[in-house]
Amino acid sequence: MAWYGEVSQWKGLARFICIESIRDTGEKCSVERRYFLSSLRKTTAASLLKIIRGHWGVENGLHWCLDVSFNEDASRIRKGHAAENFSRLQRLALNLLKKDKTFKVGLKTKAKACS
């Protein structure tokens, strides 16, 4: 990391990580690079990959559901603690909807049926 001149400003920074993902669908091949910063020092590349995939598992599993079911990304709530409070209510509702086994339909449909 010596090449990065401002590294001393990042307390605890130990690594710059670049993950290259290649997706080949037969007709089309795409390459995507994602960059991460880490404070973990004694970690192998394989365990870092596992940690990063775990993070994206949460991102894809929870946040994707919140966005699809409650259109969370389009929310205009910004004042005070309202956004955080409303987010907690949405997560509570999402957990209740996921627990419900009465109907075998999507979460959005279940939410609409509840309302």
MMTF fields as JSON, N, C-alpha, C and O atoms, coordinates in Angstrom:
{
  "mmtfVersion": "1.0.0",
  "mmtfProducer": "UNKNOWN",
  "numBonds": 459,
  "numAtoms": 460,
  "numGroups": 115,
  "numChains": 1,
  "numModels": 1,
  "chainsPerModel": [1],
  "groupsPerChain": [115],
  "chainIdList": ["A"],
  "bondAtomList": [4, 2, 8, 6, 12, 10, 16, 14, 20, 18, 24, 22, 28, 26, 32, 30, 36, 34, 40, 38, 44, 42, 48, 46, 52, 50, 56, 54, 60, 58, 64, 62, 68, 66, 72, 70, 76, 74, 80, 78, 84, 82, 88, 86, 92, 90, 96, 94, 100, 98, 104, 102, 108, 106, 112, 110, 116, 114, 120, 118, 124, 122, 128, 126, 132, 130, 136, 134, 140, 138, 144, 142, 148, 146, 152, 150, 156, 154, 160, 158, 164, 162, 168, 166, 172, 170, 176, 174, 180, 178, 184, 182, 188, 186, 192, 190, 196, 194, 200, 198, 204, 202, 208, 206, 212, 210, 216, 214, 220, 218, 224, 222, 228, 226, 232, 230, 236, 234, 240, 238, 244, 242, 248, 246, 252, 250, 256, 254, 260, 258, 264, 262, 268, 266, 272, 270, 276, 274, 280, 278, 284, 282, 288, 286, 292, 290, 296, 294, 300, 298, 304, 302, 308, 306, 312, 310, 316, 314, 320, 318, 324, 322, 328, 326, 332, 330, 336, 334, 340, 338, 344, 342, 348, 346, 352, 350, 356, 354, 360, 358, 364, 362, 368, 366, 372, 370, 376, 374, 380, 378, 384, 382, 388, 386, 392, 390, 396, 394, 400, 398, 404, 402, 408, 406, 412, 410, 416, 414, 420, 418, 424, 422, 428, 426, 432, 430, 436, 434, 440, 438, 444, 442, 448, 446, 452, 450, 456, 454],
  "bondOrderList": [1, 1, 1, 1, 1, 1, 1, 1, 1, 1, 1, 1, 1, 1, 1, 1, 1, 1, 1, 1, 1, 1, 1, 1, 1, 1, 1, 1, 1, 1, 1, 1, 1, 1, 1, 1, 1, 1, 1, 1, 1, 1, 1, 1, 1, 1, 1, 1, 1, 1, 1, 1, 1, 1, 1, 1, 1, 1, 1, 1, 1, 1, 1, 1, 1, 1, 1, 1, 1, 1, 1, 1, 1, 1, 1, 1, 1, 1, 1, 1, 1, 1, 1, 1, 1, 1, 1, 1, 1, 1, 1, 1, 1, 1, 1, 1, 1, 1, 1, 1, 1, 1, 1, 1, 1, 1, 1, 1, 1, 1, 1, 1, 1, 1],
  "groupList": [{"groupName": "MET", "atomNameList": ["N", "CA", "C", "O"], "elementList": ["N", "C", "C", "O"], "formalChargeList": [0, 0, 0, 0], "bondAtomList": [1, 0, 2, 1, 3, 2], "bondOrderList": [1, 1, 2], "singleLetterCode": "M", "chemCompType": "L-PEPTIDE LINKING"}, {"groupName": "ALA", "atomNameList": ["N", "CA", "C", "O"], "elementList": ["N", "C", "C", "O"], "formalChargeList": [0, 0, 0, 0], "bondAtomList": [1, 0, 2, 1, 3, 2], "bondOrderList": [1, 1, 2], "singleLetterCode": "A", "chemCompType": "L-PEPTIDE LINKING"}, {"groupName": "TRP", "atomNameList": ["N", "CA", "C", "O"], "elementList": ["N", "C", "C", "O"], "formalChargeList": [0, 0, 0, 0], "bondAtomList": [1, 0, 2, 1, 3, 2], "bondOrderList": [1, 1, 2], "singleLetterCode": "W", "chemCompType": "L-PEPTIDE LINKING"}, {"groupName": "TYR", "atomNameList": ["N", "CA", "C", "O"], "elementList": ["N", "C", "C", "O"], "formalChargeList": [0, 0, 0, 0], "bondAtomList": [1, 0, 2, 1, 3, 2], "bondOrderList": [1, 1, 2], "singleLetterCode": "Y", "chemCompType": "L-PEPTIDE LINKING"}, {"groupName": "GLY", "atomNameList": ["N", "CA", "C", "O"], "elementList": ["N", "C", "C", "O"], "formalChargeList": [0, 0, 0, 0], "bondAtomList": [1, 0, 2, 1, 3, 2], "bondOrderList": [1, 1, 2], "singleLetterCode": "G", "chemCompType": "PEPTIDE LINKING"}, {"groupName": "GLU", "atomNameList": ["N", "CA", "C", "O"], "elementList": ["N", "C", "C", "O"], "formalChargeList": [0, 0, 0, 0], "bondAtomList": [1, 0, 2, 1, 3, 2], "bondOrderList": [1, 1, 2], "singleLetterCode": "E", "chemCompType": "L-PEPTIDE LINKING"}, {"groupName": "VAL", "atomNameList": ["N", "CA", "C", "O"], "elementList": ["N", "C", "C", "O"], "formalChargeList": [0, 0, 0, 0], "bondAtomList": [1, 0, 2, 1, 3, 2], "bondOrderList": [1, 1, 2], "singleLetterCode": "V", "chemCompType": "L-PEPTIDE LINKING"}, {"groupName": "SER", "atomNameList": ["N", "CA", "C", "O"], "elementList": ["N", "C", "C", "O"], "formalChargeList": [0, 0, 0, 0], "bondAtomList": [1, 0, 2, 1, 3, 2], "bondOrderList": [1, 1, 2], "singleLetterCode": "S", "chemCompType": "L-PEPTIDE LINKING"}, {"groupName": "GLN", "atomNameList": ["N", "CA", "C", "O"], "elementList": ["N", "C", "C", "O"], "formalChargeList": [0, 0, 0, 0], "bondAtomList": [1, 0, 2, 1, 3, 2], "bondOrderList": [1, 1, 2], "singleLetterCode": "Q", "chemCompType": "L-PEPTIDE LINKING"}, {"groupName": "LYS", "atomNameList": ["N", "CA", "C", "O"], "elementList": ["N", "C", "C", "O"], "formalChargeList": [0, 0, 0, 0], "bondAtomList": [1, 0, 2, 1, 3, 2], "bondOrderList": [1, 1, 2], "singleLetterCode": "K", "chemCompType": "L-PEPTIDE LINKING"}, {"groupName": "LEU", "atomNameList": ["N", "CA", "C", "O"], "elementList": ["N", "C", "C", "O"], "formalChargeList": [0, 0, 0, 0], "bondAtomList": [1, 0, 2, 1, 3, 2], "bondOrderList": [1, 1, 2], "singleLetterCode": "L", "chemCompType": "L-PEPTIDE LINKING"}, {"groupName": "ARG", "atomNameList": ["N", "CA", "C", "O"], "elementList": ["N", "C", "C", "O"], "formalChargeList": [0, 0, 0, 0], "bondAtomList": [1, 0, 2, 1, 3, 2], "bondOrderList": [1, 1, 2], "singleLetterCode": "R", "chemCompType": "L-PEPTIDE LINKING"}, {"groupName": "PHE", "atomNameList": ["N", "CA", "C", "O"], "elementList": ["N", "C", "C", "O"], "formalChargeList": [0, 0, 0, 0], "bondAtomList": [1, 0, 2, 1, 3, 2], "bondOrderList": [1, 1, 2], "singleLetterCode": "F", "chemCompType": "L-PEPTIDE LINKING"}, {"groupName": "ILE", "atomNameList": ["N", "CA", "C", "O"], "elementList": ["N", "C", "C", "O"], "formalChargeList": [0, 0, 0, 0], "bondAtomList": [1, 0, 2, 1, 3, 2], "bondOrderList": [1, 1, 2], "singleLetterCode": "I", "chemCompType": "L-PEPTIDE LINKING"}, {"groupName": "CYS", "atomNameList": ["N", "CA", "C", "O"], "elementList": ["N", "C", "C", "O"], "formalChargeList": [0, 0, 0, 0], "bondAtomList": [1, 0, 2, 1, 3, 2], "bondOrderList": [1, 1, 2], "singleLetterCode": "C", "chemCompType": "L-PEPTIDE LINKING"}, {"groupName": "ASP", "atomNameList": ["N", "CA", "C", "O"], "elementList": ["N", "C", "C", "O"], "formalChargeList": [0, 0, 0, 0], "bondAtomList": [1, 0, 2, 1, 3, 2], "bondOrderList": [1, 1, 2], "singleLetterCode": "D", "chemCompType": "L-PEPTIDE LINKING"}, {"groupName": "THR", "atomNameList": ["N", "CA", "C", "O"], "elementList": ["N", "C", "C", "O"], "formalChargeList": [0, 0, 0, 0], "bondAtomList": [1, 0, 2, 1, 3, 2], "bondOrderList": [1, 1, 2], "singleLetterCode": "T", "chemCompType": "L-PEPTIDE LINKING"}, {"groupName": "HIS", "atomNameList": ["N", "CA", "C", "O"], "elementList": ["N", "C", "C", "O"], "formalChargeList": [0, 0, 0, 0], "bondAtomList": [1, 0, 2, 1, 3, 2], "bondOrderList": [1, 1, 2], "singleLetterCode": "H", "chemCompType": "L-PEPTIDE LINKING"}, {"groupName": "ASN", "atomNameList": ["N", "CA", "C", "O"], "elementList": ["N", "C", "C", "O"], "formalChargeList": [0, 0, 0, 0], "bondAtomList": [1, 0, 2, 1, 3, 2], "bondOrderList": [1, 1, 2], "singleLetterCode": "N", "chemCompType": "L-PEPTIDE LINKING"}],
  "groupTypeList": [0, 1, 2, 3, 4, 5, 6, 7, 8, 2, 9, 4, 10, 1, 11, 12, 13, 14, 13, 5, 7, 13, 11, 15, 16, 4, 5, 9, 14, 7, 6, 5, 11, 11, 3, 12, 10, 7, 7, 10, 11, 9, 16, 16, 1, 1, 7, 10, 10, 9, 13, 13, 11, 4, 17, 2, 4, 6, 5, 18, 4, 10, 17, 2, 14, 10, 15, 6, 7, 12, 18, 5, 15, 1, 7, 11, 13, 11, 9, 4, 17, 1, 1, 5, 18, 12, 7, 11, 10, 8, 11, 10, 1, 10, 18, 10, 10, 9, 9, 15, 9, 16, 12, 9, 6, 4, 10, 9, 16, 9, 1, 9, 1, 14, 7],
  "groupIdList": [1, 2, 3, 4, 5, 6, 7, 8, 9, 10, 11, 12, 13, 14, 15, 16, 17, 18, 19, 20, 21, 22, 23, 24, 25, 26, 27, 28, 29, 30, 31, 32, 33, 34, 35, 36, 37, 38, 39, 40, 41, 42, 43, 44, 45, 46, 47, 48, 49, 50, 51, 52, 53, 54, 55, 56, 57, 58, 59, 60, 61, 62, 63, 64, 65, 66, 67, 68, 69, 70, 71, 72, 73, 74, 75, 76, 77, 78, 79, 80, 81, 82, 83, 84, 85, 86, 87, 88, 89, 90, 91, 92, 93, 94, 95, 96, 97, 98, 99, 100, 101, 102, 103, 104, 105, 106, 107, 108, 109, 110, 111, 112, 113, 114, 115],
  "secStructList": [7, 6, 6, 7, 6, 6, 4, 4, 4, 1, 6, 6, 7, 7, 3, 3, 3, 3, 3, 3, 3, 3, 3, 3, 7, 1, 1, 7, 3, 3, 3, 3, 3, 3, 3, 3, 3, 3, 7, 7, 7, 1, 7, 7, 2, 2, 2, 2, 2, 2, 2, 2, 2, 2, 2, 2, 2, 2, 0, 0, 0, 0, 0, 2, 2, 2, 2, 2, 2, 2, 7, 4, 4, 4, 7, 7, 7, 7, 1, 6, 6, 2, 2, 2, 2, 2, 2, 2, 2, 2, 2, 2, 2, 2, 2, 2, 2, 2, 2, 7, 7, 1, 1, 7, 1, 7, 2, 2, 2, 2, 2, 2, 2, 2, 7],
  "xCoordList": [0.812, 0.0, 0.861, 0.334, 2.145, 3.041, 2.759, 3.038, 2.212, 1.923, 0.792, 0.666, -0.032, -1.147, -0.671, -0.431, -0.532, 0.076, -0.635, 0.021, -1.972, -2.731, -3.111, -4.058, -2.39, -2.735, -2.698, -3.425, -1.876, -1.779, -3.055, -3.274, -3.892, -5.14, -6.239, -7.25, -6.046, -7.027, -6.568, -5.819, -7.003, -6.572, -6.995, -8.169, -6.038, -6.313, -6.412, -6.63, -6.254, -6.358, -5.214, -4.042, -5.575, -4.559, -4.5, -3.444, -5.627, -5.66, -6.575, -7.598, -6.173, -7.044, -7.382, -6.488, -8.628, -9.042, -9.759, -10.594, -9.426, -10.111, -10.622, -9.853, -11.91, -12.493, -12.998, -13.774, -12.55, -12.971, -13.953, -13.635, -15.148, -16.183, -16.359, -16.53, -16.316, -16.507, -17.79, -17.957, -18.685, -19.958, -20.048, -20.014, -20.162, -20.229, -21.564, -21.807, -22.431, -23.751, -23.787, -24.853, -22.655, -22.604, -22.528, -21.605, -23.52, -23.542, -22.707, -22.094, -22.691, -22.095, -21.208, -21.532, -20.102, -19.189, -19.0, -18.685, -19.197, -19.007, -18.024, -17.978, -17.255, -16.276, -16.597, -16.78, -16.66, -16.946, -15.909, -15.569, -15.414, -14.446, -15.071, -15.661, -14.931, -15.395, -14.203, -13.345, -14.165, -13.036, -13.499, -14.585, -12.652, -12.972, -11.763, -10.621, -12.031, -10.991, -11.19, -12.324, -10.106, -10.222, -9.189, -8.085, -9.564, -8.635, -8.11, -7.303, -8.566, -8.123, -6.703, -6.405, -5.84, -4.428, -4.057, -3.481, -4.377, -3.945, -5.084, -5.623, -5.435, -6.545, -6.122, -5.421, -6.557, -6.229, -7.202, -8.267, -6.832, -7.696, -9.014, -10.077, -8.942, -10.152, -11.109, -12.32, -10.591, -11.479, -12.031, -13.165, -11.245, -11.753, -12.904, -13.909, -12.744, -13.794, -15.064, -16.167, -14.91, -16.048, -16.767, -17.997, -16.012, -16.575, -17.344, -18.462, -16.734, -17.368, -18.625, -19.639, -18.569, -19.763, -20.866, -22.044, -20.483, -21.462, -22.161, -23.374, -21.387, -21.967, -22.963, -24.063, -22.588, -23.475, -24.666, -25.717, -24.528, -25.671, -26.738, -27.928, -26.316, -27.245, -27.832, -29.041, -26.979, -27.426, -28.479, -29.526, -28.202, -29.127, -30.367, -31.472, -30.199, -31.325, -32.276, -33.492, -31.753, -32.607, -32.984, -34.167, -31.997, -32.27, -33.02, -33.846, -32.736, -33.462, -34.929, -35.808, -35.199, -36.588, -37.29, -38.448, -36.58, -37.174, -37.491, -38.532, -36.594, -36.821, -37.972, -38.808, -38.019, -39.077, -40.425, -41.425, -40.461, -41.727, -42.245, -43.447, -41.332, -41.751, -41.222, -41.406, -40.573, -40.004, -39.122, -39.2, -38.284, -37.489, -36.535, -36.334, -35.955, -34.992, -35.636, -34.949, -36.938, -37.631, -38.165, -38.795, -37.917, -38.437, -37.896, -36.712, -38.781, -38.396, -38.331, -38.233, -38.386, -38.355, -36.942, -36.0, -36.788, -35.452, -35.339, -34.225, -36.434, -36.421, -36.109, -36.693, -35.191, -34.881, -34.54, -33.719, -35.176, -34.953, -36.017, -36.077, -36.847, -37.975, -37.532, -38.159, -36.467, -36.017, -35.596, -35.958, -34.832, -34.379, -35.569, -35.655, -36.482, -37.661, -38.531, -38.989, -38.757, -39.59, -38.919, -39.59, -37.596, -36.848, -37.023, -37.167, -37.01, -37.204, -38.617, -38.797, -39.601, -40.967, -41.077, -41.763, -40.403, -40.425, -39.77, -40.256, -38.678, -38.007, -38.878, -38.922, -39.565, -40.495, -41.606, -41.93, -42.185, -43.242, -42.725, -43.418, -41.517, -40.928, -40.762, -41.07, -40.274, -40.114, -41.456, -41.553, -42.487, -43.824, -44.367, -44.956, -44.168, -44.637, -43.911, -44.521, -42.62, -41.848, -42.267, -42.232, -42.662, -43.092, -44.453, -44.728, -45.294, -46.646, -46.618, -46.065, -47.212, -47.247, -48.672, -48.936, -49.596, -50.997, -51.159, -51.837, -50.535, -50.619, -49.254, -48.22, -49.272, -48.009, -47.895, -48.001, -47.672, -47.537, -46.322, -45.716, -45.971, -44.829, -45.081, -46.22, -43.996, -44.083, -44.907, -45.673, -44.751, -45.505, -46.995, -47.785, -47.384, -48.792, -49.32, -50.447, -48.505, -48.917, -49.126, -50.087, -48.218, -48.317, -49.6, -50.3, -49.888, -51.098, -52.345, -53.312, -52.329, -53.465, -53.667, -54.803, -52.58, -52.675, -53.278, -53.992, -52.982, -53.48, -54.929, -55.528],
  "yCoordList": [-1.195, 0.0, 1.266, 2.375, 1.106, 2.262, 3.224, 4.417, 2.727, 3.573, 4.554, 5.565, 4.265, 5.143, 6.191, 5.875, 7.42, 8.491, 8.856, 9.266, 8.722, 9.15, 7.988, 8.098, 6.894, 5.706, 5.97, 5.319, 6.9, 7.195, 7.841, 7.829, 8.397, 9.026, 8.001, 8.329, 6.781, 5.73, 4.863, 3.906, 5.183, 4.45, 2.976, 2.672, 2.086, 0.657, 0.021, -1.186, 0.81, 0.245, -0.734, -0.391, -1.952, -2.98, -3.442, -3.852, -3.378, -3.925, -3.146, -2.594, -3.123, -2.75, -4.069, -4.875, -4.298, -5.572, -5.281, -4.38, -6.044, -5.954, -7.355, -8.316, -7.456, -8.737, -8.571, -7.663, -9.455, -9.425, -10.563, -11.728, -10.215, -11.208, -11.304, -10.293, -12.526, -12.758, -13.557, -14.623, -13.034, -13.702, -14.014, -13.118, -15.285, -15.728, -16.427, -17.489, -15.841, -16.424, -17.191, -17.628, -17.354, -18.025, -17.019, -17.046, -16.117, -15.076, -13.873, -13.213, -13.603, -12.374, -12.661, -13.495, -11.96, -12.095, -10.704, -9.744, -10.611, -9.317, -9.473, -10.51, -8.44, -8.417, -7.221, -6.103, -7.484, -6.415, -6.457, -7.53, -5.304, -5.213, -4.453, -3.389, -5.023, -4.349, -4.152, -5.026, -2.993, -2.653, -2.513, -2.002, -2.977, -2.949, -2.484, -2.634, -1.92, -1.573, -2.49, -2.824, -2.894, -3.789, -3.463, -3.006, -3.704, -3.544, -4.909, -4.978, -5.986, -7.333, -7.567, -7.349, -8.011, -8.187, -9.639, -9.936, -10.525, -11.922, -12.764, -13.639, -12.485, -13.168, -13.602, -12.88, -14.784, -15.282, -14.708, -14.203, -14.788, -14.312, -15.091, -14.516, -16.397, -17.228, -16.799, -16.754, -16.486, -16.079, -14.672, -14.388, -13.783, -12.464, -12.581, -11.878, -13.472, -13.685, -14.195, -13.768, -15.102, -15.648, -14.543, -14.501, -13.66, -12.539, -11.603, -11.189, -11.274, -10.36, -10.982, -10.3, -12.26, -12.934, -12.979, -12.845, -13.169, -13.157, -11.819, -11.752, -10.75, -9.4, -9.231, -8.721, -9.653, -9.501, -10.437, -10.156, -11.543, -12.428, -11.696, -11.816, -10.938, -10.13, -9.037, -8.807, -8.371, -7.28, -7.783, -7.158, -8.897, -9.431, -10.033, -9.87, -10.725, -11.409, -10.473, -10.611, -9.524, -8.643, -7.383, -7.089, -6.647, -5.36, -5.494, -4.647, -6.549, -6.771, -7.018, -6.47, -7.844, -8.115, -6.845, -6.612, -6.016, -4.76, -3.839, -3.183, -3.797, -2.914, -3.41, -2.618, -4.707, -5.261, -5.194, -4.81, -5.563, -5.619, -4.253, -3.996, -3.373, -2.083, -0.88, 0.266, -1.144, -0.077, 0.858, 2.08, 0.265, 1.007, 2.017, 3.102, 1.681, 2.586, 3.898, 4.911, 3.882, 5.085, 5.933, 6.967, 5.501, 6.219, 7.643, 7.878, 8.596, 10.003, 10.454, 11.65, 9.511, 9.843, 10.262, 9.483, 11.493, 12.018, 12.726, 12.914, 13.116, 14.001, 13.255, 12.208, 13.801, 13.255, 11.773, 11.329, 11.023, 9.574, 8.782, 7.557, 9.481, 8.838, 7.724, 6.665, 7.938, 6.927, 5.647, 4.548, 5.791, 4.619, 3.92, 2.693, 4.693, 4.108, 3.367, 2.255, 3.984, 3.357, 2.098, 1.108, 2.14, 0.977, -0.197, -1.343, 0.098, -0.961, -1.558, -2.77, -0.702, -1.197, -2.077, -3.099, -1.678, -2.488, -3.847, -4.859, -3.878, -5.151, -6.048, -7.262, -5.453, -6.2, -6.796, -7.977, -5.969, -6.439, -7.531, -8.519, -7.36, -8.365, -9.699, -10.752, -9.654, -10.891, -11.567, -12.79, -10.799, -11.375, -11.985, -13.066, -11.294, -11.818, -13.109, -14.034, -13.173, -14.386, -15.563, -16.71, -15.284, -16.347, -16.925, -18.098, -16.101, -16.515, -17.567, -17.332, -18.719, -19.811, -20.069, -21.091, -19.142, -19.297, -19.336, -20.212, -18.388, -18.301, -18.599, -18.215, -19.287, -19.544, -18.558, -18.923, -17.289, -16.218, -15.375, -15.594, -14.427, -13.56, -12.597, -12.383, -12.022, -11.112, -9.874, -9.395, -9.359, -8.17, -8.444, -7.605, -9.613, -10.006, -10.202, -9.813, -10.81, -10.996, -9.655, -9.477, -8.711, -7.382, -6.694, -6.052, -6.839, -6.223, -6.875, -6.181, -8.191, -8.901, -8.459, -8.35, -8.205, -7.757, -6.362, -6.051, -5.536, -4.155, -4.094, -3.018],
  "zCoordList": [0.0, 0.0, 0.0, 0.086, -0.094, -0.076, -1.223, -1.106, -2.326, -3.473, -3.194, -3.885, -2.186, -1.86, -0.866, 0.299, -1.309, -0.526, 0.756, 1.714, 0.819, 1.982, 2.898, 3.676, 2.811, 3.589, 5.097, 5.846, 5.553, 6.982, 7.519, 8.73, 6.667, 7.1, 7.387, 8.009, 6.941, 7.153, 8.326, 8.129, 9.528, 10.72, 10.619, 10.408, 10.769, 10.757, 9.385, 9.278, 8.335, 6.991, 6.746, 6.895, 6.37, 6.15, 4.691, 4.211, 3.994, 2.633, 1.701, 2.107, 0.457, -0.643, -1.322, -1.577, -1.612, -2.21, -3.526, -3.603, -4.547, -5.828, -6.168, -6.202, -6.415, -6.82, -8.24, -8.538, -9.106, -10.502, -10.732, -10.496, -11.195, -11.487, -12.986, -13.667, -13.499, -14.922, -15.097, -14.504, -15.911, -16.162, -17.643, -18.486, -17.942, -19.331, -19.547, -18.975, -20.368, -20.632, -21.948, -22.382, -22.571, -23.867, -24.992, -25.806, -25.033, -26.058, -25.647, -26.485, -24.372, -23.885, -22.672, -21.826, -22.614, -21.475, -20.867, -21.571, -19.549, -18.891, -17.731, -17.069, -17.507, -16.417, -15.538, -16.018, -14.236, -13.286, -12.174, -11.676, -11.79, -10.693, -9.534, -9.718, -8.324, -7.12, -6.201, -6.073, -5.567, -4.708, -3.261, -2.984, -2.348, -0.925, -0.135, -0.57, 1.028, 1.994, 3.193, 3.537, 3.827, 4.966, 6.039, 5.741, 7.28, 8.393, 8.863, 9.79, 8.224, 8.593, 8.088, 6.914, 8.985, 8.621, 8.331, 7.284, 9.232, 9.081, 8.516, 9.192, 7.278, 6.634, 5.238, 4.53, 4.862, 3.524, 2.5, 2.855, 1.249, 0.167, 0.166, -0.068, 0.426, 0.44, 1.547, 1.328, 2.728, 3.819, 3.588, 3.973, 2.964, 2.617, 1.616, 1.727, 0.645, -0.342, 0.336, -0.006, 1.29, 2.028, 2.814, 2.839, 3.449, 4.21, 3.279, 3.585, 2.143, 1.192, 0.595, 0.439, 0.261, -0.265, 0.78, 0.45, 2.056, 3.139, 3.24, 3.442, 3.097, 3.119, 1.983, 2.192, 0.784, -0.356, -0.255, -0.833, 0.465, 0.706, 1.5, 1.207, 2.508, 3.297, 2.424, 2.429, 1.681, 0.799, -0.18, -0.351, -0.812, -1.811, -1.172, -1.691, -0.055, 0.579, 1.289, 1.152, 2.046, 2.836, 2.072, 1.899, 1.621, 1.005, -0.313, -0.653, -1.045, -2.289, -1.975, -2.64, -0.959, -0.556, -0.108, -0.455, 0.673, 1.135, -0.038, -0.063, -0.995, -2.135, -3.0, -3.434, -3.252, -4.094, -3.383, -3.99, -2.106, -1.374, -0.959, -1.011, -0.543, 0.009, -0.778, -0.368, -1.895, -2.735, -1.905, -2.032, -1.056, -0.09, -0.729, -0.184, -1.858, -2.499, -2.956, -3.095, -3.187, -3.648, -2.489, -2.711, -1.281, -0.116, -0.053, -0.291, 0.272, 0.372, 1.83, 2.103, 2.765, 4.188, 4.561, 4.411, 5.048, 5.327, 6.68, 7.17, 7.285, 8.446, 9.749, 10.026, 10.536, 11.857, 11.823, 11.021, 12.697, 12.788, 12.03, 12.133, 11.277, 10.597, 9.659, 9.631, 8.892, 7.934, 8.654, 8.235, 9.737, 10.499, 11.16, 11.142, 11.74, 12.39, 11.39, 11.656, 10.241, 9.216, 8.673, 8.382, 8.539, 8.081, 9.044, 8.619, 10.337, 11.344, 11.234, 11.353, 11.006, 10.83, 9.586, 9.602, 8.514, 7.298, 7.52, 7.014, 8.267, 8.553, 9.422, 9.222, 10.378, 11.219, 10.354, 10.473, 9.486, 8.588, 7.657, 7.416, 7.136, 6.245, 6.963, 6.404, 8.207, 8.988, 9.23, 9.131, 9.543, 9.755, 8.469, 8.488, 7.358, 6.07, 5.701, 5.165, 5.986, 5.672, 6.542, 6.096, 7.781, 8.697, 8.322, 8.575, 7.723, 7.372, 6.267, 5.193, 6.535, 5.548, 5.063, 4.429, 5.36, 4.975, 3.46, 2.923, 2.779, 1.318, 0.72, 1.266, -0.407, -1.101, -2.264, -3.435, -1.892, -2.873, -2.494, -1.446, -3.331, -3.068, -1.918, -1.503, -1.413, -0.271, -0.596, 0.24, -1.803, -2.195, -2.197, -1.763, -2.682, -2.713, -1.303, -0.998, -0.437, 0.96, 1.654, 2.403, 1.397, 2.018, 1.542, 2.324, 0.269, -0.276, 0.339, 0.654, 0.508, 1.109, 2.561, 3.023, 3.275, 4.669, 4.778, 5.731, 3.792, 3.875, 3.45, 3.452]
}
